[in-house]
């Protein structure tokens, strides 16, 4: 999972639609968000957990009151206000947009009422278009980073040590198994046992399946499809207009002195991105073509072995190759003379002796067919290896193209950043206009993907209706097939249980070693973290030669927690590259931490600040001005790309304004509100 952006809309302190927060990637992979206590740092942390899991951290107060107070008081009672969080991220070279929203209003008693939140997801295809995923959004998120593990990657630094208290240790064991894939195997075993039980029940009764269709439903669907197609045409027209506007601004930038080279390079990068996306689509189609046309050949091994067995038996019996052919014997009988010259007359003994060879001789036609078939089978046996080689080659090229697209997107982002802070105000304005157009295009493209998917779904429903109207459902007898499936389930359960046992032990030992390395690099104590067979984490002192449990301090527990998370991330990345049985598909995980230095002294603050940029491929840190002290800034400065300041607007008349100085420029932390409400603004720090 690689975070791309976050946007809030009337979410807690944040009034209206906030600017998009873009997250750092690559070598400078750290994003810092500064804010005073109460400004919204914990809100941003919980924006991640709410949009993905509908969960909140323990320190998040009043989780049932999410809508911004200013926004809901600006409208009449009974009028709904949308409160939402939108996150965009990449995973395995696929881009996802996840949005969770809810609506709230003030009732007649002036109390705030909220409805149940709604989760929506869109996925970008290789060609750049957006569409709904086939799976449920919750299932996709669960497969990327399970809900039970989110507290290790989205956490309050002052509260994280709580998860390592004695009452929570068994939960750590279960969560760790989830991440490395052991829980996946356990669930697979449970599912197989349930499937076996269902199959056994199926043997007792296989009922009829009758589907009744309605002509009226079909007509309603056809009308709905026409409406969606009209909407789609309107979206296409708007996209064409925006593309034209974008092209005009690009021409203006080309004409401006100083940025012609940048704009020319950006235009070339856009063309390259389009080219590589086209290759991605064509290679995907090529793989689909191979599988649809030749994939069945991989499953012929059993039939081929059966054929070879038949031929081998015929050879053992001496029936292949045959000596005397039936055609030869028939020729002698027709000409009434043996090869020795004896005349063959019907009814005479010599005739009967020759005729008996008809039952012993082979047929040349059958022998020729078997030989020809044997040659064809040998050719077919070589096909699976060729198919895999061809698919592997396409997959390798797809991975290269995806990597190339990521590099191009990174270069485009760098050019965009340069133009946003360019000294010439005209150039800045042009880039800001381009940013607005891009955001509008993204929203319309998402709408287009949503509409196309709805049209596709409706079309499939219409096809299904047309088919089922014409035919009756049939009863399928599956007795023998069900027996085979039960046997397969039993064998699979045995194999998975053995794999689970070996995998868990191997991973635990490697994880403990990496955990100890990270902990020792931060802590100056002689303690060692240990994981027992149940994945319970303990801190051990062994200076006397006798291992003893240590009652760790709050600071040590915090360091132990960070070390554990870092070890997990390192091991999963290594595991996903080296093991083929269980592959956690994320090659990177982000860490979003709120106040990671609050309870640490200066030495530990320095060590943690030095260590946390190494823990993950992407880091987002939310800090106060006092937490961002000299030693922390010194250790982390080289890893920072994007920075944001949360400006708290206080309604107090005697509000004391506060500021923070970053890169020689002063940014407000607290300012007076221009109304009776408190709210928070987001400002990006200039590069």
N, C-alpha and C positions, 0 to 999 in steps of 0.2 A: 504494500500500500504506500503510495507516494502522494502526499497532500498537494493540491494545486491551489485551491482558493476556498475562502469562507465568506459568507455574506449573511447578515442578520437583518430582520425586518420586524420592528416593534417587539423585540425580544428583550424583556426586562429593562435595564437602563438605556437600551439603545433605541432611540426614537426614529421611526421611519426606516427607510432602506439605507443601510450603512454603505460606505465605500467597500469595494471588494478587498479583502485581505489576501494578498498573494504570499505564498510560502516559499522559502528558500530551498534550493536543490543543489546538487552537485558538490563541488569542493566547498563552497560557502553555503553550508546546508542549514544554518541556524537562523531562526527568526525570533527577534526579541520584541515583546510587547510590554511597555512601561505603563504603570498606572498606580495611583494611590489606593489605599484600602477603601473599598466601597465603590471604586470607579467602574468595576466590571470585569476584572481579571478572572475571578471565579465564574462569572457568567459566561465568558468566552470558553473556558474549560468545559463548562456544562453544556454549552451549545453543541460541542462535539458529541458528548455522550447522549444528549437528548435526540439529536437528529439521527444518530446511528442506532441507538439502543433504547431510547426513551427512558434513560436512567440519569440519576443525579449523584453527585458526590455527597458524602455525609455533611459537609460544611455548607451546602447550598440550602439557604433558608427559603421557606414558603414555595416549594416546587410546584404547587398548584396555581400560583399566581405568576404567569409567564408574560402576559401582555403588558406592554409599556403603559404606565399610568397616564402620561401626557396624551398619548394617542387615543386611549379609550375615553378620556374626559373631553376630548375635542368633538366627539360625535354625540348625537342624541341617545337617550336610553332606548335599548332594544336594537340598536344598530350594531352589527358585527364588525369587529376589527380583526384583520389577519395578523397573526404572530407566526413567524416562520424562521427557519434556519436552512441555508442551502450550502452544501459542501460539494466540491468537485475533487476527485482524486483518480489517480491511475493505479491499476493493479494488473500485473502480467501484460503490460502494453495495451490494456483496455482502459478507456476513460469512462468514468461513471459520474453522473450528477445525482445526488441524493438530496431530497427536500422533504422536510417534515413541517407541517403547519397545523395550526389550530385556530379556531375563531372564538372570540370572547366579546361579551357585551355587558352593559350595566342594566340590571333589571329595575323594576319600579321601586324596589327598596334601596336602590343605589348600591347594590352588591354586584360584584363581578362574577359572571357565570361563563364557564369555558366548556367547549365540547371536546370530544375525544380527538386526539391528534390523527393526522392522515400522513402516511409515508408514501412517497412517490420516487421512482428511480428511472433515469434514462441512461442509455448506453450508446457510446459513439462507435459506429462501425469502422472498418478499415477504410471506407471511402469518405469518412468524415460526417456522415449523416447520423442523426440521433434517433433512437427508437426505444420502445419498451423492451426490457429483457423477458425471456421466456419463463424464467424462474421468478419466484416471489422475491421482492427486494430484501425481506428479512432473511431469507435463506442464503442469498448471495453475500450479504454482509456477514452472516454467521460463518460461511465458508472462508471468507477472507480473514477476519479477526473475530473469533467467537465472543459472544456477549460476556461469558464468564471470565474472559481475560482482559476486558477493556480497562479495568482498574489498574493494570500494570503499565498501560501505555498512555492513559489520560488520568493524571493523578494530581492531588494536592500534596506538595512536598512536605508540608507540615503535618499531614495526616497519614502519609503512606506507611509509616512504621506500624500503624494499627493492624494492617493485614498480616503482620508477622507475629502477632500476639498468639499465645498458646491456643486460644479458642478458635483461631482461624487457620491453624497449620494444616489440618486435614483438607481444607478447601484448596490450599495451595497445591497439595498433591493432586487433587482432581483437575485443577486448572492447568497444571503443567502437563498432565497426560493429554489434555485437550489439544494443547499447542503442538506437541510432538507427534500427534497422530494416534496415540494409544487409545484415546477415547473413541476415535473414529473406528478403530478395529473392534473395540468393545461394542459399540453401537451396531457395527456390521454383524457381529455374532448374535446379538439380541434380535436384529431384524431377520437373520437367517433362521433362528429358532422359531420366531413368529411365523415366518413364511412356511416353514416345515409344518407347523400346526395347522395353518390355513389350508395347505395342500392336503393334509390328512383329512380335514373336514370336507374338502372338495370331493374326495373319493366317494363320500357318502351321498352327496347330492350335487348334481350339475343341472342347474335350472335353466329354463328358457329365458332369453333376454328379448323383450319386445319394446320397441321404441315407437311411440305414436307421434306423428308429425301433424302440424297444422299449416294449412295453406295461408291463413291469415298472418301467421308469424313470419312466413317467408316474404310476403308482400311488405310487411312492416320493415323487415331487414333491408329489403331492396330500396325502400324510400330513405332509410337511414344512411345507406351506403351513398346514395346520390347527394345527400346533404354533406357528408364528409368529403366527398370528392370536390364539391363546390368550395368548401373551406380550404381544401388543399390548394386549389387553383389560386385562391386569394393570397395564401401564404407565399406561393411561388412568385406571384406578381410583386409582393412586398420585398421578397429576397432579391429579386432582379433589380428593383429600384435601389435598395441598399448597396448592392454590389456596384451599381453605377456611381452612387455617391462616393463609395470607397475608392473607386478608380479615379474620380475627379480630384479627390484630396491627394491621392498618390501622385498625380500629375503636378499638382500645386507644389508638393514637397520636392519633386524633381527639379522644379524651376527655381527653388530657393537656394541661395548660395550657402555653402557650408554643409548641407545635408544631402546633396545629390548622390554622393557615393553611398551613404547609408541607405537611402531610399532605393537606389538601384540594387544594392545587395539584398535588402529585404524583399524586393520584388522577385529577385532570383531565388531566394529561399522559399518563398511561397510557391513558385513554380516547381522547385525541387520536391517540396512536400507533397504537392498534388501528384507529381510523377511517381513517387515512392508509394503513395496510397493506392494509386492505380495498379502498381505491381503487386501490392499486398492482396488486392481483390482478385487479380488474375491468378495468382499462385494458390489462393484459397480455392478458387473454382477448379483449378487443375487437380488439386488433391481430391476434391469432391468427385471429379470426373473419374479419377483412377479408382477410387473406392466403389463408386456406383457401377463401373464397368468391369472391374477385375477383382474387387474385394472378395467375392465368393470363392476365388481360387485358394485363398488361405485356409478355408475350411474343408478342403477336399482330401486332406491327409488321411483321414480314416477310410474313405472310399478307395483311395489309391492303394493303401496297405491291403485292403480286402481283395482288390484285383490281383495284386502281386501274389497273394496267398493262393488264389484260384489257379493262377498260371503255374506256380511252384508245385502244387498238387498234381496237375496234369503232367508235368515233366517227370515227377516221381513215379507216376503210373506208366510212364513210357508213351503216353498219348500225344505228347508234344516233344519234339517234332515226330510226326507219324511216318512209318516206313512206306507201307503200301497204301495208295490212295484208292478210295471207292471208285473214282472215275476210271482208274486203270482196270480194276476188276470188272466193272460194268462193260468196258470195251472188249475184254476177252469173251465174256458171255454173249455179247451181241455178234461177234465174229465166229463164235462156236469153235475156237481153237485156243489151246493153252500155249504158254510161251515155250513149253517143251515139245510142242508139235502135236500133242494128243488132241483128237477131235472131241469136242464137248457137245454131247447131245442131251437134251432135256430128259430127266429121269434116270440117266446113267450115273454110276458112281463118280467118275471124274468131274462131271458137271456139278454134282452136289458138293464135292470137296472145294471146288473153286468158288461156288456161290457162298459157302460158309465164311469166306474172307470178307464178305460185305459187312458182317457184324464186327469184324476185328479192325478193318481199315479205317483210316481217318479221312476227313474231307479237306481237300486243298483250299477250298474257299474259306472255310472256318479258320484254318491255320494261317492263311494270309491275313485275315481280318484281325486275328489275335496279335500277329507280329506287327501289323500296322498300328493297332491300338496301343501296344506296348511302347512303340516309339513315341506316339503322341503323349502318353502318360509321362514318359521320362522328360519330355519338354515341359509339361505342365508342372512337374516337381520343382523345376528351376524358377518358375514364375514368382512364388511368394518372396524369395530373396530379392529379386529384381524390383518387385512392387515396394518393399520396405526401403530399398536403397533410393528409389525415385522419390518416395514420400519424404524420407529423411533429408534429401537434397533440397526439396521445396521448403521443408520446415526450417532448415538451416538458413536459407535465403530469406525467409519471412522474418526470422529473428534479426538478421542483418538489417533488413529494411526498417523494422521497428526501432532498432537502435539508431539508425540514421535519422528517422523521423524525430526521435527524442532529441538528438543533437541539433537538428534544424529548429525545432521549437525553442530550444534553449537559446540559440543564436538570435532568433526573432525576438524573444523576450528581452535579450540584452539590448538590441537596437531600440525596442520600444522604450526601455528604461532611459536610454540616452536621450531620446527625443522628448520624453516627458520633462526632463530637467535641463533642456537646451537653453542657453542664455537668451536666444531670440524668442520673444513672446508669441510671435506669429507661428513659429514652428511648434511651440508648446501647445498652442490652441489647436493647431491642425491635428496634432497627435491625440489630444484629448477628444476631439471630434471623432477621430478614428476609433478610439477606445469605446466611445458611446455606440458607434455603428457596430463594432464587433460584439458588444454586449447584446444589442438588439438582434443582430444576426444569430447569435447563439440561442437566444430565447425563441426566435422564430423557427430555427432549425430543430430545436427541441419540440416545439409545437407541431412541426411538420412530421417529425418522427412519430410523435404520438398519434397524429391523424392517420398516417400511413399504416401504423400498426392496427388501429381501429378498423380501417378499410379492409386490411388483410384478414383480421379476425372475422368481420362480418361476411366477407367472401367465403371463408371456410365454413362458416355456419350455414350459408345458403347452399353450398355444395353438399354438405352433409344432409341438409333437409331434402334436397333433390334426390339424393341416393336412397335415403331411407323411406321416402314416400313411395318409391317404385318397388321396393322389395320388403319382404318380411324378415324379421330376425330369425335366425336359425339356431337350433340346439346343437352344440358341438360336444361330441363324446371325447373326453380327454383322459380316459382311465390310464392307459399305458404311459402316456406322456407325463402324467402326474406322478406315477411311480418313479420314473427316471429323475424327475425334479426333486423328489424327496431324497433319493440316494445322493444326488449332487449336493444338496443342502447339508446333509450329514458330513460328507467328505470336506466340504468347504469350511464348516465349523471347526473341524479338527485342525486343518491347516492354519486358519487364522489365529486360533488359540496358541499354537506353537510360535507363530511369527510375533504375536503380541508379547509373549514371555521374553523372547530373545531381544527384541527391539527395545523394550523398556529398560532392561538391565544395561544394555550397551550404551544407550543414550544417557542414563542417569550418571554413570561413571564419568563420561565425557563432560557432562554439564557441571558436575561437582568440581572437576579440575579447572574449568574455565571460570567458574564462580570464585574459586579461591584465588586465581590469578588477579581478577579485577578487584576483589576485596583487599588483597594485600597491596595493590598499587595505590589505594586510597587511604587505608587505615594504617596507623602506626602502632596498633596493638598487636600482641602475639597470637591473637585468636584466629581460628580457622573455621569457615563455614562448612557444614557437612549436610549431605542429603541421605536419609536412610532409605530403606527399600520401599517405603510408602511415600517417598518424595516429600517428607516433612523436613523443613529447613531448621537447623540448629547451629548455634555458635559454640565452638568448643575451645577450651584452653588445654594445652598439652605440654606446658613447660616442665611439669614434674614427671613426665613420662606416663601419667595416667590421664586419659581424656575425661574432662569434666565439663558439664554444661555451664555456660556463662549467662548471667542475668544482664543482658545487653542494655546499655543506656539508650535514650531516645535518639541521640546522634548516631550511635553505632547501628541501631535498628534502621535508621534512614539510609545509612551507607550500605548496610546489608541489603536493603530493598533495592537500591539502585544497582548494586552489583548483581543481584539476582536477575533483574530485568535485562541488564547488559549481557549477562551470560546466556540467557534465553535467546535473545536476538542473535547473538553470534552463532550459537549452536544451530538454530533453525536455518540460518543462511547456509551454514556449512552442510547441514543435513539435507537441505533441499538440493544441493549441488552434487552430493556424493552418494545418496541413497535413492534407489528406484522403487522401493516398496511403499514408503510413505513419503510424500512430497508436500510439505506445507508450501503452497504455491507462492507465498509472498517472499521475495528475495530481500525485502526491506520492510521495516516497520517504523512508523514515526513515534516519537515520544513528545507528548504535550504535558509540561509540568508547570504547576502554579506554585510560586514561592518555594523553590527547592533549597534555599539557603537559610530559611527563617530560624531554625533551632541549632545551627552549627556555629562553632567558634571560628576564629580567623584561619587557623591551620586547616581545619576540615573544609571550610569554605573554599580555600585555595585548591585543595586536592579535588573536591567535587567539581569545581569550575573547570579544572583541567581534564577531568575524566568524562563528564557527561557529553561533550561533543563527540567522544569516541564511541558512545554507547549505541548510537543509531545512525542510520543514513539520513535522517531528517529530524530536526530538533526545534521545538517551539517552547520558549521559556517566557513566563509571565512574571514580572518582578516589580517591586516598588523601587522608588529612588534610593532608599536606604539600603535595600538588599543589593543594589547594583553598585557595590563599592569598588574601590581601586583594584583589589586583587581579583575580583570576579571579572571586571571589565578587561583587565590585562590578560587573563587566561583565555577568555572567550572571543575577544575582539576579532581575531584572524578568521573565525568561522562564520561571522555574521554577514548576511546579505540584506534581507528586508528587516526594517524596524518600524514599529508603530507606537504612537502615544495615545493613551486614553485620556481625553479631556473631560473631567467631571464638572458639570454645570450645577452649581449649588444655588438653591432658592433663598438661602439665608441672606438677609440684608447686610449683616456684618461679615460676610464671607471673606476669608483671607485667601488671596490668590497664591498659587504655588507654581513653580516652574522647574524644568529639568534641562540641563545643558548637554547636548549631544553633538559631537563633531563640531564644536565651537559655535553652535547655534542654540538659542533658547526656545524651548517648546513649553506651552502651558500644560499644567497638570490639573489645576483647579481654577475655574473661572466662575463669575457670577452668572446665574441663569437670567434670561430675559423674560421669564414668566415665573409662575408660582410652583413649577414642577422641577424636579431633579432629573437629569438625563445625561448621557455620555456621548461624546463625539469621538470619532477615530481619525487621527492625523498620521499620514505616512511621513517618516523621517527621510529627508532628502539624502540621496547617496553622496 
